[in-house]
Structures are given as C-alpha cells and as structure tokens.
Amino acid sequence: MSAFWAGLSLGLSLIIVIGSQNAFVLKQGLKRRHVFVICLLCALSDAILMAVGVSGFSFLITANPWLETIARYGGALFLFTYGMISFYSAISKNQTLAPAGEGGALLPAIGTCLALTWLNPHVYLDTVVLFGAVSTQYAEQRLFFFLGGVSGSFLFFFTLGYGARLLRPLFASPRAWKLLDTAIGLIMWTIGYSLIFGISHQ
C-alpha cells in the first residue's frame, strides 16, 4: 500500500495546479455540460500516459527531442487560439448559467478536451517522464504505484468537474463569467508563453 499511496500523492501533485485542462473542466462543470464524459476523458488520458511511463517507454521522449519541440509549438498555438476565444467571450458576451445540461455540443467539447490534454507537452513530461522515472523506485510494486497515480487522477478530475456546481450561485451573474473567461484566457496565454520560451508552469 505504500507504493499505492506514493503514486496517489504524486499523481495529485502533478495535476492539482490550475492549468488549461483544469480550467476547461471547471467551466464544463459550472455549466453542467458533458461533465462525466469530460472528466472520464481527462482521467483516462492520464492513465494511458502513466501506463506508458511506468512501462518504460519514457525514453522515447528523451531519445527523440524533436517530438517535444513539435508538441511544444503545436500546443502553444492551440493555447493562444483558445485564449483569444476566451478573451472575445469575456468582451462580447453577457452569458449566465443555462439550465442544467442544455446547450453545448458534445463532439466540440470532446475535441477541445483532447486537444488541451494531448497537445500540452507538460503532460508528457509529468505523466510519462517524471511519473515513469519515479515508478522505477518501486520495482515489483510498480503496478500499485501506477494504480495509485490513476486513482489520484480520477479523484481530482471528478471532484473538480462535479464540485464546480457549488460555485453555480456565484456564476449566475454575467460579470462573474466575464472574469472567468478573462482568467481562462490569461491561463491559456501564460502556459502558451511558457511553452515557447521553455518556462515550466508548475
């Protein structure tokens, strides 16, 4: 169980910092739009990447630095674009919370979620390289370390997605949405800037 708790603690510490993916999950949770699907996609993505790291394939990233470069600039481009959309929404819209489950197509939400997850090179550095490297300390208990990390990811994303509803009274005001969209835009641009200039967002 020590390996399990170590994996759980490390998994939570790697994803608990508010970033582009977490901001998107929070917003979907506030609107109650496809929360289960979005949280599941984020957690399963982490599980896949952690499995890659624990299985010993993290050397692919270090042995092929061009993969990191492509992911870095591609991710930055996407984040700047998404940030611009958030700023535009903050300026031009006066939205409030729609009734639960209304509006917002599923496929675009899935596409955005996958892009925010898989186009972020920090995700690979955290889940594949770092998590995979630490897992080598647990030898025969590596499976329990992996299960702990996956449990941490599921716990965090579903808590964030479904816990966001506690903030719904606050976001009945259009001004609160403008502030959230502005904050999300700033988060996206900050992380995009860090990708281009090699500054970690952690």
C-alpha positions as a Python dict, from the first residue, in 0.01 Angstrom:
ca = {
    (1, 'M'): (0, 0, 0),
    (2, 'S'): (295, 234, 47),
    (3, 'A'): (353, 224, -329),
    (4, 'F'): (-16, 293, -392),
    (5, 'W'): (-21, 599, -165),
    (6, 'A'): (304, 724, -314),
    (7, 'G'): (154, 701, -662),
    (8, 'L'): (-166, 868, -544),
    (9, 'S'): (26, 1156, -384),
    (10, 'L'): (249, 1210, -685),
    (11, 'G'): (-41, 1188, -929),
    (12, 'L'): (-238, 1451, -738),
    (13, 'S'): (62, 1681, -702),
    (14, 'L'): (125, 1674, -1077),
    (15, 'I'): (-228, 1772, -1183),
    (16, 'I'): (-365, 1981, -898),
    (17, 'V'): (-208, 2305, -1027),
    (18, 'I'): (-467, 2502, -1223),
    (19, 'G'): (-380, 2483, -1591),
    (20, 'S'): (-556, 2491, -1927),
    (21, 'Q'): (-709, 2144, -1892),
    (22, 'N'): (-830, 2204, -1536),
    (23, 'A'): (-979, 2540, -1631),
    (24, 'F'): (-1178, 2373, -1909),
    (25, 'V'): (-1306, 2100, -1674),
    (26, 'L'): (-1409, 2369, -1423),
    (27, 'K'): (-1602, 2560, -1687),
    (28, 'Q'): (-1781, 2248, -1811),
    (29, 'G'): (-1866, 2162, -1451),
    (30, 'L'): (-2013, 2506, -1389),
    (31, 'K'): (-2234, 2470, -1694),
    (32, 'R'): (-2308, 2102, -1622),
    (33, 'R'): (-2227, 2016, -1981),
    (34, 'H'): (-2098, 1665, -2052),
    (35, 'V'): (-1923, 1661, -1713),
    (36, 'F'): (-1894, 1283, -1686),
    (37, 'V'): (-1753, 1241, -2037),
    (38, 'I'): (-1502, 1525, -1997),
    (39, 'C'): (-1381, 1405, -1656),
    (40, 'L'): (-1355, 1049, -1784),
    (41, 'L'): (-1154, 1156, -2090),
    (42, 'C'): (-908, 1354, -1877),
    (43, 'A'): (-862, 1071, -1627),
    (44, 'L'): (-828, 801, -1895),
    (45, 'S'): (-577, 1014, -2083),
    (46, 'D'): (-367, 1041, -1768),
    (47, 'A'): (-399, 666, -1713),
    (48, 'I'): (-274, 592, -2065),
    (49, 'L'): (21, 829, -2030),
    (50, 'M'): (110, 696, -1686),
    (51, 'A'): (97, 341, -1821),
    (52, 'V'): (338, 443, -2097),
    (53, 'G'): (574, 594, -1841),
    (54, 'V'): (558, 301, -1600),
    (55, 'S'): (606, 55, -1886),
    (56, 'G'): (944, 209, -1957),
    (57, 'F'): (872, 397, -2278),
    (58, 'S'): (962, 737, -2138),
    (59, 'F'): (1294, 704, -2321),
    (60, 'L'): (1107, 788, -2644),
    (61, 'I'): (1070, 1148, -2530),
    (62, 'T'): (1433, 1186, -2423),
    (63, 'A'): (1570, 997, -2724),
    (64, 'N'): (1364, 1198, -2974),
    (65, 'P'): (1372, 1563, -2866),
    (66, 'W'): (1203, 1670, -3190),
    (67, 'L'): (879, 1515, -3060),
    (68, 'E'): (887, 1755, -2768),
    (69, 'T'): (954, 2050, -3000),
    (70, 'I'): (657, 1970, -3223),
    (71, 'A'): (428, 1923, -2923),
    (72, 'R'): (556, 2243, -2764),
    (73, 'Y'): (486, 2476, -3058),
    (74, 'G'): (166, 2299, -3161),
    (75, 'G'): (37, 2320, -2806),
    (76, 'A'): (131, 2688, -2778),
    (77, 'L'): (-56, 2771, -3100),
    (78, 'F'): (-368, 2597, -2974),
    (79, 'L'): (-348, 2765, -2633),
    (80, 'F'): (-310, 3112, -2783),
    (81, 'T'): (-610, 3047, -3009),
    (82, 'Y'): (-824, 2918, -2723),
    (83, 'G'): (-715, 3210, -2506),
    (84, 'M'): (-820, 3454, -2778),
    (85, 'I'): (-1163, 3288, -2790),
    (86, 'S'): (-1196, 3326, -2413),
    (87, 'F'): (-1100, 3696, -2427),
    (88, 'Y'): (-1352, 3751, -2708),
    (89, 'S'): (-1620, 3580, -2500),
    (90, 'A'): (-1537, 3800, -2199),
    (91, 'I'): (-1571, 4116, -2408),
    (92, 'S'): (-1866, 4036, -2632),
    (93, 'K'): (-2097, 3807, -2434),
    (94, 'N'): (-2320, 3853, -2134),
    (95, 'Q'): (-2380, 3488, -2055),
    (96, 'T'): (-2530, 3337, -1742),
    (97, 'L'): (-2575, 2976, -1644),
    (98, 'A'): (-2809, 2789, -1874),
    (99, 'P'): (-3041, 2522, -1732),
    (100, 'A'): (-2851, 2205, -1648),
    (101, 'G'): (-2749, 2001, -1948),
    (102, 'E'): (-2867, 2247, -2214),
    (103, 'G'): (-2652, 2377, -2498),
    (104, 'G'): (-2300, 2290, -2596),
    (105, 'A'): (-2247, 2011, -2847),
    (106, 'L'): (-2066, 1700, -2723),
    (107, 'L'): (-1817, 1649, -3008),
    (108, 'P'): (-1663, 2001, -2995),
    (109, 'A'): (-1629, 1964, -2617),
    (110, 'I'): (-1453, 1630, -2661),
    (111, 'G'): (-1224, 1775, -2927),
    (112, 'T'): (-1127, 2069, -2708),
    (113, 'C'): (-1069, 1843, -2409),
    (114, 'L'): (-844, 1606, -2606),
    (115, 'A'): (-650, 1895, -2760),
    (116, 'L'): (-591, 2061, -2422),
    (117, 'T'): (-470, 1726, -2288),
    (118, 'W'): (-262, 1577, -2569),
    (119, 'L'): (-117, 1897, -2718),
    (120, 'N'): (37, 2000, -2386),
    (121, 'P'): (398, 1874, -2365),
    (122, 'H'): (399, 1935, -1990),
    (123, 'V'): (156, 1645, -1966),
    (124, 'Y'): (414, 1412, -2120),
    (125, 'L'): (693, 1542, -1901),
    (126, 'D'): (480, 1494, -1588),
    (127, 'T'): (298, 1167, -1653),
    (128, 'V'): (538, 984, -1885),
    (129, 'V'): (886, 1102, -1790),
    (130, 'L'): (855, 1206, -1424),
    (131, 'F'): (592, 957, -1314),
    (132, 'G'): (765, 681, -1509),
    (133, 'A'): (1103, 766, -1359),
    (134, 'V'): (972, 763, -1001),
    (135, 'S'): (795, 431, -1062),
    (136, 'T'): (1133, 261, -1110),
    (137, 'Q'): (1191, 300, -735),
    (138, 'Y'): (910, 55, -662),
    (139, 'A'): (1025, -242, -874),
    (140, 'E'): (777, -527, -810),
    (141, 'Q'): (525, -284, -659),
    (142, 'R'): (517, -70, -973),
    (143, 'L'): (163, -182, -1053),
    (144, 'F'): (35, -47, -721),
    (145, 'F'): (224, 277, -779),
    (146, 'F'): (53, 307, -1118),
    (147, 'L'): (-291, 231, -971),
    (148, 'G'): (-234, 499, -708),
    (149, 'G'): (-150, 757, -974),
    (150, 'V'): (-456, 666, -1181),
    (151, 'S'): (-677, 682, -871),
    (152, 'G'): (-544, 1029, -797),
    (153, 'S'): (-629, 1144, -1148),
    (154, 'F'): (-985, 1007, -1135),
    (155, 'L'): (-1035, 1155, -787),
    (156, 'F'): (-914, 1500, -891),
    (157, 'F'): (-1099, 1540, -1220),
    (158, 'F'): (-1435, 1409, -1099),
    (159, 'T'): (-1410, 1620, -783),
    (160, 'L'): (-1329, 1928, -992),
    (161, 'G'): (-1599, 1861, -1250),
    (162, 'Y'): (-1884, 1780, -1014),
    (163, 'G'): (-1765, 2004, -731),
    (164, 'A'): (-1786, 2307, -959),
    (165, 'R'): (-2163, 2311, -910),
    (166, 'L'): (-2104, 2452, -561),
    (167, 'L'): (-1995, 2774, -733),
    (168, 'R'): (-2306, 2798, -952),
    (169, 'P'): (-2478, 3072, -742),
    (170, 'L'): (-2173, 3292, -797),
    (171, 'F'): (-2185, 3242, -1173),
    (172, 'A'): (-2549, 3344, -1209),
    (173, 'S'): (-2401, 3689, -1279),
    (174, 'P'): (-2269, 3775, -1628),
    (175, 'R'): (-1985, 3969, -1462),
    (176, 'A'): (-1859, 3651, -1295),
    (177, 'W'): (-1847, 3477, -1635),
    (178, 'K'): (-1654, 3768, -1784),
    (179, 'L'): (-1399, 3738, -1503),
    (180, 'L'): (-1376, 3360, -1550),
    (181, 'D'): (-1330, 3390, -1927),
    (182, 'T'): (-1063, 3654, -1873),
    (183, 'A'): (-886, 3433, -1618),
    (184, 'I'): (-902, 3132, -1853),
    (185, 'G'): (-761, 3343, -2136),
    (186, 'L'): (-475, 3458, -1916),
    (187, 'I'): (-406, 3098, -1808),
    (188, 'M'): (-401, 2979, -2169),
    (189, 'W'): (-170, 3258, -2283),
    (190, 'T'): (62, 3220, -1984),
    (191, 'I'): (105, 2848, -2046),
    (192, 'G'): (143, 2908, -2420),
    (193, 'Y'): (416, 3164, -2348),
    (194, 'S'): (587, 2918, -2113),
    (195, 'L'): (583, 2651, -2383),
    (196, 'I'): (754, 2874, -2639),
    (197, 'F'): (1016, 3010, -2402),
    (198, 'G'): (1069, 2691, -2204),
    (199, 'I'): (933, 2809, -1870),
    (200, 'S'): (757, 2542, -1666),
    (201, 'H'): (404, 2624, -1550),
    (202, 'Q'): (433, 2400, -1246),
}
